[in-house]
Amino acid sequence: MISGAGADSKKKLLITGATGFIGRALFDRLIERDDYNITVISRRREKADYFTERGASFIQSDITKRTDTERIKESFEIIIHSAGCVSNGPEKSANPLGTENICRMALKTGAERLIYISSVSVVSANKQIPLTEDLPYSGSTPYAESKIEAEKAAIRYREKGVPTVILRPPIVYGKDEPHFMPALSRLLKLRIFPLPNGGRARFHMVYVENLVDAIIFALKSDKMFSGTYFTADSEALTVKEVFTIMAEGLGVKPPLCLNNICTTAICRAPIAGKKFRFFTKERVYSTEKIEALGFRPGVKAGKALLRSTGNNIE
């Protein structure tokens, strides 16, 4: 382990996935608050300096390997498990394996709080609009199935006595997000993606800073140790609104809109059809449950999306 700040009365907090988009944003916020002694765990030692130079400690470990996590002798009062794999390929198995090992460590060391970052994908194949947290598990991709297994592991360990908060974000966006924002930015700049059905479908996402706000809220709320919580922006923008705001941020023209007849024809295409169908589905998630506890996202979706756009394309 590479040592960071010295021990004091602050609680010891472990972040998994801090080298990723969500985990990095969370680390940046928490380290500035100076409320915790933070340790970061990652397989990649070459990224240690970013954290240790700011006062955190660093553990090099592969959380998907039980032998690695069992070598960690240090105990943490708080564990935030944000590590995950977004792939639909074989590497998706990292999601249940890593979650199982982190939960086992939390139980063994007597952690006071485990916050697990799950995904709305675990129920996204349900037809109800808006989706709610109490719907049965139903995923539509191999990634979703891996997150279902991971969430089930978190619930098993909650039942064994680990105080566990489970947050379910939808697509997370923000400046320097590495996957979704660059892809949409390219489509906009190249003007090769007209919007299906006039872009009327609602497309609910979460700004990364709003998600970080929810995680920090969960650090203090003891009412969240049961059930699960959607953590999305307060507004569900339409597909047209999303693309129009991003076009403004990029300084390009907004995309054309297709009528229903053209949409139907293109959606039947063997390759392009899948991408078009993605933007015809209503994606709306009820946030009433977390809002009932007093949480409100700090940044409106339109402002957050504009703030996130402009530096996400080569």
C-alpha positions in Angstrom: 0.0 0.0 0.0 1.1 3.5 -0.8 0.5 5.7 2.3 -1.4 9.0 2.2 -2.5 11.2 5.0 -1.8 10.2 8.6 -4.3 8.6 10.8 -6.7 10.8 12.8 -10.2 10.8 14.1 -11.8 10.9 10.6 -13.5 7.7 9.4 -11.7 5.5 7.0 -13.4 5.4 3.6 -12.6 3.1 0.7 -13.5 3.8 -2.9 -13.5 1.1 -5.6 -13.6 2.3 -9.2 -12.0 5.7 -8.4 -10.0 5.5 -11.7 -13.2 5.5 -13.6 -15.6 8.3 -14.6 -18.0 8.1 -11.6 -15.3 7.1 -9.0 -13.0 9.9 -10.1 -15.7 12.6 -9.8 -16.6 11.2 -6.3 -13.0 11.2 -5.2 -12.5 14.7 -6.4 -15.4 15.9 -4.3 -14.7 13.9 -1.2 -11.0 14.8 -1.0 -11.9 18.5 -1.1 -14.4 18.1 1.8 -11.6 16.6 4.1 -14.2 14.6 6.1 -12.6 11.2 5.7 -9.4 9.4 5.4 -9.7 8.1 1.9 -8.2 5.0 0.3 -8.5 4.1 -3.3 -8.2 0.5 -4.7 -7.3 -0.2 -8.3 -5.4 -2.8 -10.3 -3.4 -0.1 -12.0 -0.5 1.2 -9.9 0.5 3.8 -12.5 -2.6 5.8 -11.6 -1.7 6.0 -7.9 0.0 9.4 -8.0 -3.3 11.2 -8.8 -4.7 10.1 -5.5 -1.7 9.9 -3.2 -0.5 13.4 -4.2 -3.8 14.7 -2.9 -3.6 13.0 0.4 -5.3 9.6 -0.2 -3.9 6.1 0.3 -3.7 3.6 -2.6 -4.1 -0.2 -2.6 -3.1 -2.1 -5.7 -5.6 -5.0 -5.9 -7.9 -6.8 -8.4 -11.3 -6.9 -6.6 -12.5 -9.6 -9.0 -10.0 -12.0 -7.3 -11.0 -13.2 -3.9 -7.3 -13.9 -3.0 -6.5 -10.2 -3.7 -9.2 -8.8 -1.5 -8.5 -11.3 1.3 -4.9 -9.9 1.4 -6.3 -6.5 2.4 -5.9 -6.4 6.2 -7.0 -2.8 6.7 -10.6 -2.2 7.9 -12.8 0.6 6.6 -15.9 2.1 8.3 -17.3 3.1 4.9 -16.9 1.4 1.5 -18.2 3.0 -1.7 -18.3 0.4 -4.4 -18.5 2.2 -7.8 -16.2 -0.1 -9.8 -18.0 -1.8 -12.7 -17.6 -3.0 -16.3 -20.0 -1.5 -18.9 -19.2 -4.2 -21.5 -21.6 -6.8 -22.8 -18.6 -9.1 -23.4 -16.9 -11.7 -21.2 -15.4 -9.1 -19.0 -18.9 -8.2 -17.7 -18.3 -11.1 -15.2 -16.3 -8.5 -13.2 -19.5 -7.0 -12.0 -20.8 -9.9 -9.8 -17.3 -11.1 -8.9 -16.1 -7.8 -7.7 -19.3 -7.0 -5.8 -19.3 -10.4 -4.1 -15.7 -9.9 -2.9 -16.2 -6.3 -1.7 -19.3 -7.3 0.2 -17.5 -10.2 1.7 -14.7 -7.9 2.9 -17.3 -5.4 4.3 -18.9 -8.2 6.3 -15.6 -9.6 7.5 -14.2 -6.2 8.7 -17.5 -4.9 10.1 -18.0 -2.0 7.8 -20.5 0.6 9.1 -21.8 1.4 5.6 -21.5 0.0 2.1 -22.8 2.1 -0.8 -23.1 0.1 -3.9 -23.6 1.8 -7.3 -25.9 -0.5 -9.2 -27.8 0.4 -12.4 -31.4 1.0 -13.7 -30.6 -1.7 -16.2 -31.5 -4.3 -13.7 -35.2 -3.4 -14.2 -35.1 -1.6 -17.6 -36.8 -4.4 -19.6 -40.0 -3.8 -17.7 -42.7 -2.0 -19.7 -44.0 0.3 -17.0 -43.5 4.1 -17.5 -42.0 5.5 -15.4 -40.0 2.6 -14.0 -40.0 2.2 -10.2 -37.6 0.5 -7.9 -40.1 -2.2 -6.8 -40.4 -3.8 -10.3 -39.0 -7.3 -10.7 -35.5 -7.8 -12.1 -35.6 -7.7 -15.9 -32.6 -6.9 -18.0 -32.3 -6.7 -21.8 -28.5 -7.1 -22.2 -25.7 -9.3 -20.9 -24.4 -6.2 -19.0 -27.8 -5.8 -17.3 -27.8 -9.5 -16.3 -24.4 -9.1 -14.8 -25.6 -6.1 -12.8 -28.6 -8.1 -11.6 -26.3 -10.8 -10.2 -24.1 -8.1 -8.6 -27.1 -6.4 -7.0 -28.4 -9.8 -5.7 -25.0 -10.3 -4.1 -25.2 -6.9 -2.4 -28.7 -7.8 -1.1 -27.4 -11.2 0.2 -24.8 -9.4 2.3 -27.2 -6.8 3.5 -29.3 -9.7 4.8 -26.2 -11.0 6.5 -25.8 -7.8 8.4 -23.8 -5.4 6.1 -25.6 -1.9 6.3 -25.9 -1.4 2.5 -27.3 1.4 0.4 -28.1 0.5 -3.2 -28.2 3.3 -5.8 -29.4 2.8 -9.3 -28.3 5.5 -11.8 -29.3 5.5 -15.5 -26.8 6.6 -18.2 -24.3 8.9 -16.5 -23.0 11.9 -18.4 -20.7 14.8 -17.7 -17.5 16.4 -18.9 -14.9 13.9 -20.0 -17.4 11.0 -19.8 -15.6 8.4 -22.1 -18.3 6.5 -23.8 -21.8 8.0 -24.3 -21.0 11.7 -24.8 -18.3 11.2 -27.4 -20.5 8.9 -29.4 -23.4 11.4 -29.5 -21.0 14.3 -30.2 -19.6 12.5 -33.3 -23.2 11.8 -34.6 -24.0 15.5 -34.2 -20.8 16.8 -35.8 -21.1 14.4 -38.7 -24.9 15.0 -39.1 -25.5 11.4 -39.9 -28.2 10.6 -37.3 -31.7 12.0 -37.9 -33.9 11.7 -34.8 -36.5 8.9 -34.9 -40.2 9.8 -34.3 -39.3 13.4 -34.2 -37.2 12.9 -31.0 -40.3 12.8 -28.8 -39.2 9.8 -26.6 -38.1 10.9 -23.1 -34.5 10.1 -22.3 -33.8 10.2 -18.6 -30.2 10.4 -17.5 -28.1 11.6 -14.6 -25.4 14.3 -14.5 -22.3 12.9 -12.8 -22.3 15.7 -10.2 -25.9 15.0 -9.3 -25.0 11.3 -8.8 -22.1 12.3 -6.6 -24.5 14.5 -4.6 -26.7 11.4 -4.1 -23.8 9.3 -2.9 -22.8 12.0 -0.4 -26.4 12.2 0.7 -26.3 8.4 1.2 -23.2 8.7 3.5 -25.4 10.4 6.1 -28.8 8.8 5.6 -29.5 5.7 7.8 -33.0 5.5 6.2 -31.5 4.0 3.0 -30.4 0.6 4.4 -33.4 -1.1 2.8 -34.7 -1.2 -0.8 -33.0 0.5 -3.7 -33.0 4.1 -5.0 -33.1 5.5 -8.5 -30.7 8.4 -8.8 -31.6 10.4 -11.9 -31.8 14.1 -12.9 -35.0 15.8 -11.8 -36.0 16.3 -15.4 -36.4 13.7 -18.2 -35.5 15.5 -21.4 -36.8 14.3 -24.7 -34.3 12.9 -27.3 -34.8 16.1 -29.3 -34.0 18.3 -26.3 -30.8 16.2 -25.5 -29.5 16.5 -29.1 -30.5 20.2 -29.5 -28.7 21.2 -26.2 -25.6 19.2 -27.2 -25.6 20.8 -30.7 -25.7 24.2 -29.1 -22.7 23.3 -26.9 -20.8 21.9 -29.9 -21.7 24.9 -32.1 -23.3 22.7 -34.8 -26.8 22.5 -36.3 -29.3 20.3 -34.5 -30.2 17.0 -36.3 -33.1 16.6 -38.5 -36.2 14.8 -37.2 -37.8 11.8 -38.9 -41.6 11.3 -39.1 -43.2 8.0 -37.9 -43.2 6.4 -41.3 -39.5 7.0 -42.0 -38.7 5.9 -38.5 -40.5 2.6 -39.0 -38.7 1.9 -42.2 -35.2 2.7 -40.8 -35.8 0.7 -37.6 -36.3 -2.4 -39.7 -32.8 -2.0 -41.1 -30.5 -4.9 -39.9 -27.6 -2.8 -38.6 -28.7 0.9 -38.3 -32.1 -0.1 -37.0 -30.8 -1.1 -33.6 -29.3 2.3 -33.0 -32.5 4.0 -34.1 -34.7 1.8 -31.9 -32.6 2.8 -28.9 -33.8 6.3 -29.2 -37.5 5.4 -29.7 -37.9 3.8 -26.3 -39.2 5.9 -23.3 -36.6 5.9 -20.6 -38.1 7.5 -17.5 -37.4 6.6 -13.8 -39.3 7.7 -10.8 -37.2 9.5 -8.3 -40.0 9.9 -5.7 -38.4 7.4 -3.3 -35.1 9.2 -2.8 -36.8 12.6 -3.0 -39.1 11.6 -0.1 -36.0 11.4 2.1 -35.1 15.0 1.2 -32.7 14.6 -1.7 -32.9 16.9 -4.7 -30.4 17.0 -7.6 -28.4 20.2 -7.5 -28.1 20.9 -11.3 -31.0 21.0 -13.8 -30.6 18.6 -16.7 -30.5 21.2 -19.4 -27.8 23.2 -17.7 -25.8 20.1 -16.9 -25.9 18.8 -20.4 -24.8 22.1 -21.9 -22.0 22.2 -19.3 -20.9 18.7 -20.3 -20.8 19.2 -24.0 -18.0 20.7 -26.2 -14.8 18.8 -25.1 -15.9 15.3 -25.8 -14.9 14.7 -29.4 -11.5 14.4 -31.0 
